[in-house]
Amino acid sequence: RQLPSGRASLHTMCRPDPFLSGPILAAVQAASIFPDCKTFVDLSLLVPPAECWRRWEELSQPPSEEQLRRFVASVFSAEPGEGQLEPWWPEDHQPAPALLSRLPAG
């Protein structure tokens, strides 16, 4: 839910991530398509959450292992951490600005 100011409500912000529990996680863990139980929960979404759920609901339930593998490959990043952060340096970045030399050491 959105507050009148356009910010998300505290309830919405504190709600657990639906991909860290629920039917998608249960199916992925039951199929053992990753070498451990942590890999999947570290993957990033490649599509908006609503699109992920739409694609999930289009699958036959329960999905076959092949359907599940295709779903995961099309919706989640290939490697943990991939797609989470992009390297970026601002144009005015200075690794050692003059201000730092005036600060006391320690």
C-alpha beads as a LAMMPS data file, in Angstrom:
LAMMPS data file: protein, C-alpha beads

106 atoms
105 bonds

1 atom types
1 bond types

-500.0 500.0 xlo xhi
-500.0 500.0 ylo yhi
-500.0 500.0 zlo zhi

Masses

1 110.0

Atoms # bond

1 1 1 0.000 0.000 0.000
2 1 1 1.114 3.532 -0.706
3 1 1 0.733 6.344 1.796
4 1 1 -0.826 9.607 0.534
5 1 1 2.711 11.003 0.172
6 1 1 3.547 8.200 -2.275
7 1 1 5.826 6.380 0.173
8 1 1 5.302 2.717 0.961
9 1 1 3.645 1.971 4.278
10 1 1 5.715 0.466 7.082
11 1 1 3.675 -2.748 6.731
12 1 1 4.663 -2.999 3.064
13 1 1 8.319 -2.204 3.687
14 1 1 8.637 -4.766 6.508
15 1 1 6.813 -7.565 4.716
16 1 1 9.103 -10.546 3.982
17 1 1 10.312 -10.980 0.427
18 1 1 7.821 -13.342 -1.288
19 1 1 10.664 -15.079 -3.097
20 1 1 12.334 -16.049 0.182
21 1 1 9.303 -18.141 1.113
22 1 1 6.244 -19.412 -0.683
23 1 1 5.524 -21.622 -3.672
24 1 1 8.403 -20.545 -5.915
25 1 1 11.058 -21.164 -3.275
26 1 1 9.410 -24.430 -2.227
27 1 1 9.379 -25.716 -5.816
28 1 1 12.979 -24.673 -6.523
29 1 1 14.266 -26.230 -3.299
30 1 1 12.255 -29.446 -3.788
31 1 1 13.618 -29.856 -7.340
32 1 1 17.224 -29.423 -6.120
33 1 1 18.148 -27.490 -9.252
34 1 1 20.976 -25.732 -7.379
35 1 1 23.839 -27.395 -5.493
36 1 1 22.725 -25.897 -2.166
37 1 1 19.725 -24.212 -0.564
38 1 1 21.337 -20.753 -0.484
39 1 1 22.077 -20.152 -4.172
40 1 1 18.504 -19.489 -5.270
41 1 1 17.729 -16.971 -2.525
42 1 1 20.830 -14.994 -3.519
43 1 1 19.698 -14.564 -7.139
44 1 1 18.317 -11.234 -8.338
45 1 1 15.083 -10.809 -10.242
46 1 1 15.535 -9.892 -13.900
47 1 1 11.897 -8.803 -14.243
48 1 1 9.533 -6.858 -11.971
49 1 1 7.944 -8.981 -9.195
50 1 1 4.490 -8.786 -10.814
51 1 1 5.914 -10.194 -14.052
52 1 1 7.623 -12.982 -12.128
53 1 1 4.327 -13.965 -10.493
54 1 1 2.494 -13.748 -13.831
55 1 1 4.972 -16.148 -15.404
56 1 1 4.765 -18.456 -12.372
57 1 1 0.984 -18.610 -12.592
58 1 1 1.197 -19.549 -16.283
59 1 1 3.098 -22.736 -15.413
60 1 1 1.257 -25.981 -14.837
61 1 1 1.157 -26.666 -11.105
62 1 1 3.241 -28.297 -9.953
63 1 1 5.681 -27.434 -12.739
64 1 1 7.923 -30.110 -14.214
65 1 1 11.621 -29.826 -13.430
66 1 1 12.272 -28.641 -16.999
67 1 1 9.541 -25.952 -16.742
68 1 1 10.963 -24.867 -13.408
69 1 1 14.511 -24.631 -14.780
70 1 1 13.313 -22.546 -17.753
71 1 1 11.251 -20.322 -15.463
72 1 1 14.174 -19.669 -13.120
73 1 1 16.541 -18.980 -16.042
74 1 1 14.120 -16.465 -17.561
75 1 1 13.211 -14.630 -14.361
76 1 1 16.282 -14.743 -12.103
77 1 1 19.935 -13.821 -12.647
78 1 1 22.303 -16.604 -13.663
79 1 1 24.710 -16.064 -10.754
80 1 1 24.240 -14.885 -7.156
81 1 1 24.813 -11.147 -6.950
82 1 1 24.575 -10.649 -10.722
83 1 1 22.427 -7.686 -11.615
84 1 1 22.320 -6.297 -8.071
85 1 1 24.883 -3.544 -8.387
86 1 1 26.444 -1.907 -11.377
87 1 1 29.916 -0.369 -11.145
88 1 1 29.674 3.391 -11.457
89 1 1 32.020 6.297 -10.831
90 1 1 30.617 9.821 -10.747
91 1 1 32.218 12.245 -13.193
92 1 1 33.607 14.360 -10.352
93 1 1 35.002 11.426 -8.341
94 1 1 38.321 12.177 -6.622
95 1 1 39.958 9.244 -4.822
96 1 1 41.891 11.621 -2.521
97 1 1 40.224 15.050 -2.349
98 1 1 42.203 17.915 -0.773
99 1 1 39.832 17.937 2.194
100 1 1 41.155 14.541 3.329
101 1 1 44.692 15.895 3.779
102 1 1 43.375 18.484 6.271
103 1 1 41.694 15.885 8.508
104 1 1 43.574 14.620 11.561
105 1 1 45.083 11.160 11.211
106 1 1 43.682 8.282 13.199

Bonds

1 1 1 2
2 1 2 3
3 1 3 4
4 1 4 5
5 1 5 6
6 1 6 7
7 1 7 8
8 1 8 9
9 1 9 10
10 1 10 11
11 1 11 12
12 1 12 13
13 1 13 14
14 1 14 15
15 1 15 16
16 1 16 17
17 1 17 18
18 1 18 19
19 1 19 20
20 1 20 21
21 1 21 22
22 1 22 23
23 1 23 24
24 1 24 25
25 1 25 26
26 1 26 27
27 1 27 28
28 1 28 29
29 1 29 30
30 1 30 31
31 1 31 32
32 1 32 33
33 1 33 34
34 1 34 35
35 1 35 36
36 1 36 37
37 1 37 38
38 1 38 39
39 1 39 40
40 1 40 41
41 1 41 42
42 1 42 43
43 1 43 44
44 1 44 45
45 1 45 46
46 1 46 47
47 1 47 48
48 1 48 49
49 1 49 50
50 1 50 51
51 1 51 52
52 1 52 53
53 1 53 54
54 1 54 55
55 1 55 56
56 1 56 57
57 1 57 58
58 1 58 59
59 1 59 60
60 1 60 61
61 1 61 62
62 1 62 63
63 1 63 64
64 1 64 65
65 1 65 66
66 1 66 67
67 1 67 68
68 1 68 69
69 1 69 70
70 1 70 71
71 1 71 72
72 1 72 73
73 1 73 74
74 1 74 75
75 1 75 76
76 1 76 77
77 1 77 78
78 1 78 79
79 1 79 80
80 1 80 81
81 1 81 82
82 1 82 83
83 1 83 84
84 1 84 85
85 1 85 86
86 1 86 87
87 1 87 88
88 1 88 89
89 1 89 90
90 1 90 91
91 1 91 92
92 1 92 93
93 1 93 94
94 1 94 95
95 1 95 96
96 1 96 97
97 1 97 98
98 1 98 99
99 1 99 100
100 1 100 101
101 1 101 102
102 1 102 103
103 1 103 104
104 1 104 105
105 1 105 106
